[in-house]
Amino acid sequence: MIFIDSHIIIPRHWFPASARALVEWHIKNSGDFLMADPPLYFKSFVWAEYLIQLPLHIANAYAFLCGKKWGRMTGIIYGVHVATTMIPILADILTTDNPSRSTLLGIYVPYLLIPILIVARLLPYSDPFGAPVLSLSDKKNT
């Protein structure tokens, strides 16, 4: 979604024709009225996606791979932030008379459920990642 969402806040002419065509295809086939004519709140969520969620996502990937304990807190922040932004989006989809409602719910609901699962996985454990998946100090002779 990040690649598609960026078309809302970055001028269209900065994207190659194929990227613009992808967004147009998405809007046409999904009936995504939020992308076709984005309300101000949706634009602000896309900015938050780039300024808050993307850096947290990168930090969380690093924390997971390297077994960093601080990844628990950044993961919880990420999950709560994403889930919270989805509430008005889903409310808009549910309350707008749109024949593509079920398609849009299929696209957007996972962006609520997956962050909730992330938070549910991280909350009960003080060290949810355990041993690092990657370690730069491990040197194996092959």
QUIKA-V30379 format. One record per residue. N is the residue number from 1. RES is the residue in one small letter. OMEGA is omega as a letter, one per 20 degrees, with the letter a starting at -180 (999 if undefined). Layout:
[[N,RES,OMEGA] [N,RES,OMEGA]]
//
This chain:
[[1,m,a] [2,i,a] [3,f,a] [4,i,a] [5,d,a] [6,s,r] [7,h,r] [8,i,a] [9,i,r] [10,i,a] [11,p,a] [12,r,a] [13,h,r] [14,w,a] [15,f,r] [16,p,a] [17,a,a] [18,s,r] [19,a,r] [20,r,r] [21,a,r] [22,l,r] [23,v,r] [24,e,r] [25,w,r] [26,h,a] [27,i,a] [28,k,a] [29,n,a] [30,s,a] [31,g,a] [32,d,a] [33,f,r] [34,l,r] [35,m,a] [36,a,a] [37,d,a] [38,p,r] [39,p,a] [40,l,a] [41,y,a] [42,f,r] [43,k,r] [44,s,r] [45,f,r] [46,v,r] [47,w,r] [48,a,r] [49,e,a] [50,y,a] [51,l,a] [52,i,a] [53,q,a] [54,l,r] [55,p,r] [56,l,r] [57,h,r] [58,i,r] [59,a,a] [60,n,r] [61,a,r] [62,y,a] [63,a,r] [64,f,a] [65,l,a] [66,c,r] [67,g,a] [68,k,a] [69,k,a] [70,w,r] [71,g,r] [72,r,a] [73,m,r] [74,t,r] [75,g,r] [76,i,r] [77,i,r] [78,y,a] [79,g,r] [80,v,a] [81,h,a] [82,v,a] [83,a,a] [84,t,r] [85,t,a] [86,m,a] [87,i,r] [88,p,r] [89,i,r] [90,l,r] [91,a,r] [92,d,r] [93,i,a] [94,l,a] [95,t,r] [96,t,r] [97,d,a] [98,n,a] [99,p,a] [100,s,a] [101,r,a] [102,s,r] [103,t,a] [104,l,r] [105,l,r] [106,g,r] [107,i,a] [108,y,a] [109,v,r] [110,p,r] [111,y,r] [112,l,a] [113,l,a] [114,i,r] [115,p,r] [116,i,r] [117,l,r] [118,i,a] [119,v,r] [120,a,r] [121,r,a] [122,l,a] [123,l,a] [124,p,a] [125,y,r] [126,s,r] [127,d,a] [128,p,a] [129,f,r] [130,g,a] [131,a,r] [132,p,r] [133,v,r] [134,l,r] [135,s,a] [136,l,a] [137,s,r] [138,d,r] [139,k,a] [140,k,r] [141,n,r] [142,t,999]]
//
